[in-house]
Amino acid sequence: KQRDAQRLLDAERAKVGGGNATTISDLQGTVDKNKSAADGNQIAAIATAAGGVVLIGTGLVLVFTAGSKSSAKLERPIVTPLVGQGFAGMGASFAF
């Protein structure tokens, strides 16, 4: 979207006489808005990736530092209903 708007803006500016000022202003606003949205999306992607790395690291620490349950008996699976806004389902938990 941003490249298309930028191409239109450049084409309008290249017209004889500098193009229509209103059209140029509108196109510049579109280009600026698209750039701002892209910057926001980039920040969200970086934050999500960082959160994922932290969660994976936490999971690995928990797995590698967990004590042994060699004498523990095998427990039954636990089935739990899950209900939320616009969502319903079942969750299952197993021990091994």
Rosetta blueprint (number, residue, H / E / L):
1 K L
2 Q H
3 R H
4 D H
5 A H
6 Q H
7 R H
8 L H
9 L H
10 D H
11 A H
12 E H
13 R H
14 A H
15 K L
16 V H
17 G H
18 G H
19 G L
20 N L
21 A H
22 T H
23 T H
24 I H
25 S H
26 D H
27 L H
28 Q H
29 G H
30 T H
31 V H
32 D H
33 K H
34 N H
35 K H
36 S H
37 A H
38 A H
39 D H
40 G H
41 N H
42 Q H
43 I H
44 A H
45 A H
46 I H
47 A H
48 T H
49 A H
50 A H
51 G H
52 G H
53 V H
54 V H
55 L H
56 I H
57 G H
58 T H
59 G H
60 L H
61 V H
62 L H
63 V H
64 F H
65 T H
66 A L
67 G L
68 S L
69 K L
70 S L
71 S L
72 A L
73 K L
74 L L
75 E L
76 R L
77 P L
78 I E
79 V E
80 T E
81 P E
82 L E
83 V E
84 G E
85 Q L
86 G L
87 F E
88 A E
89 G E
90 M E
91 G E
92 A E
93 S E
94 F L
95 A L
96 F L
